[in-house]
Structures are given as C-alpha cells and as structure tokens.
Amino acid sequence: PTYESNIFFSEIDGVKFLNVPYWKKTDDGTQLGDMKDMGYFFLKIDETNSDFSKITTYTVSSNELGTLDNRTDVRRFMQKHLKDKSIYTHKAHLYKVK
C-alpha cells in the first residue's frame, strides 16, 4: 500500500483514533488510484503529551474491518469493540520530527 499524508483524528465515545489512508495495490504491485481503491487503517491513541508531539498508539487489527462497506458500518464496529483489547495490537510511539 501507499500511505498518504492526509491523516486525521476521529473520536468514538471519548476514545481518539488516527485514521491513516492508503491506496491499495494489485497483486502485481500496480497502484490503484480510484477513490474506491482507497482504504484506511486505524491507530487507537493511548496517550499523548500536551502538544501532540509524542503519541503512543495501538494498531486496530481485525479481519472484519476489511469486509465493511462504509463509514457507518466501521463506526458501529468500533463502538461495539471499543473495549475489546484483543483488537489493539502493535504498540507504537510516534514523535514529531523537527
């Protein structure tokens, strides 16, 4: 996948997430460019400092997310599984680079 720079924040029931868009590629590695080929992965924000220059996240990992067709279904899924610790994997520390 090719990751884009237009990452944005979302919040569900007081829990913040980073939404990271990416473009899917075909099996032969060709990048697809149609909007229907764009997807997202989500990082649950665990903690931050006051200016968000240091962020600790967990990757939201569930095969079910890949089967959902629209943002409403994704939001419903996230609300249902918000406290399910098994979907939060791969802890990452993000730092602002000057």
N, C-alpha and C positions, 0 to 999 in steps of 0.2 A: 504493500500500500504506500501511497504518497501522502504525507501529512501536510496539512495546510496551516497557515498561521492565524486563522481567524477562530481561535479557541475562545469559548465564552463560558461564563458561570451560569449555573442553574441551581435552584433550591427546591427541595421537596420536603415538606414537613420539618423545616428547620435544618435539614442536612444539605450542605453545599457540595456541588459537583463541578468539575471541569469537563466540558464537552469538547472533545477533540475530533474534528472532522478529518476524514481521509478519503482518497479516491481508490476504488477497488481496481485490481488488475486482472487480466485474463490469465489462464493457465500458462500461456507462452510469455507472460511478462508485459504485455502491451497494456498501457494505462488507459483506462476508460475515462471519458471526460464528460459524459452526460450527467445531469443532476440526479437521475435515477440511480446512478452508479456511486453516488456519494454516500458514505456511511459515517458513523460516529463510534468512538469508544469513550467510556466514561471513567473518570477518576474521582473517587469519593475523597473529599478534603477532610483529613483527620485533624490537622491543626495548622495554624499559620501564626506568623508574627504580625504586629500591628499594621505594617505597610505591605504585607503580602510578598515580601522579597524572599521569604523562606516558607515553603509549603510542604507538608507531609501528606501524601495521598496513598490510597489503595486502588488498584485496578478493579473495576467491576467486571466480573468474569462469570458469564452464564451462556450456555449454548442457546437457551431460549430467546435471549435478546436478538440473536440473528434471524429469528423467524418472525419477528414483529414487523408489521407493515407501516405503522405511522407513529407520530409523536405521542398521541393519546394512549396507545397501547403500551409504549415504552414507559410513559409516566405511571400508568396503572401498575405495570410490572414492578417498577422501582418502589412505589408506595407499598405494594404487597410484601416485597422482600427487603425493605429498608433495614430491618433489624436482623436479617439473616446473615450472620458473619461469614458463612461459607461462600458467599459470592464476592467477598472482598479479598483479593489476593495481591501479591507483589507490591509490597510497601516501597514507596519511592520518596526520596527527599528532593525537592525542586528548589533551586536557588536562582535569584536574579543575577545575571552577569552584567557587569558594567562595561 
